[in-house]
């Protein structure tokens, strides 16, 4: 049960990165979803960092 929320943490960070990227794509009127992809990757990196820190501290 200790690690039950880690998947949710990862999913939320990727989701927030994607949403932020979509907003940037709309703001800059980009034809391709470059900021969405970058936001998702940044969210993945941040989420993995958070999960790994959580695992290492326990």
Secondary structure per residue as TSV (DSSP state, phi and psi in degrees):
chain	resnum	aa	ss	phi	psi
A	1	X	-	360.0	-18.7
A	2	X	T	-61.7	-34.1
A	3	X	T	-106.4	21.3
A	4	X	T	-65.5	-33.8
A	5	X	T	-87.4	-1.3
A	6	X	H	-67.1	-37.9
A	7	X	H	-64.9	-39.4
A	8	X	H	-66.3	-39.3
A	9	X	H	-60.7	-44.0
A	10	X	H	-65.8	-43.7
A	11	X	H	-64.5	-40.9
A	12	X	H	-66.9	-41.1
A	13	X	H	-66.2	-39.5
A	14	X	H	-67.2	-41.7
A	15	X	H	-62.5	-44.2
A	16	X	H	-65.4	-38.9
A	17	X	H	-62.9	-40.2
A	18	X	H	-67.4	-42.1
A	19	X	H	-63.8	-44.0
A	20	X	H	-62.1	-39.9
A	21	X	H	-65.0	-38.8
A	22	X	H	-64.1	-39.6
A	23	X	H	-65.4	-38.9
A	24	X	H	-67.5	-38.7
A	25	X	H	-59.6	-42.7
A	26	X	H	-68.3	-40.0
A	27	X	H	-64.4	-43.9
A	28	X	H	-88.9	0.3
A	29	X	T	52.9	49.1
A	30	X	-	-81.1	141.6
A	31	X	S	-75.0	-37.8
A	32	X	S	-103.4	147.5
A	33	X	-	-78.6	58.8
A	34	X	H	-68.0	-43.2
A	35	X	H	-71.1	-30.9
A	36	X	H	-64.5	-45.2
A	37	X	H	-64.3	-43.6
A	38	X	H	-64.9	-40.5
A	39	X	H	-65.0	-39.9
A	40	X	H	-65.5	-41.5
A	41	X	H	-67.2	-38.9
A	42	X	H	-66.2	-40.2
A	43	X	H	-64.1	-39.1
A	44	X	H	-62.8	-45.0
A	45	X	H	-63.4	-44.1
A	46	X	H	-65.9	-40.4
A	47	X	H	-65.8	-42.5
A	48	X	H	-65.0	-39.2
A	49	X	H	-61.6	-42.7
A	50	X	H	-66.0	-43.2
A	51	X	H	-65.4	-44.7
A	52	X	H	-64.6	-39.9
A	53	X	H	-62.7	-39.4
A	54	X	H	-66.7	-41.8
A	55	X	H	-67.1	-41.8
A	56	X	H	-69.6	-28.9
A	57	X	H	-78.3	-16.4
A	58	X	-	-97.4	360.0
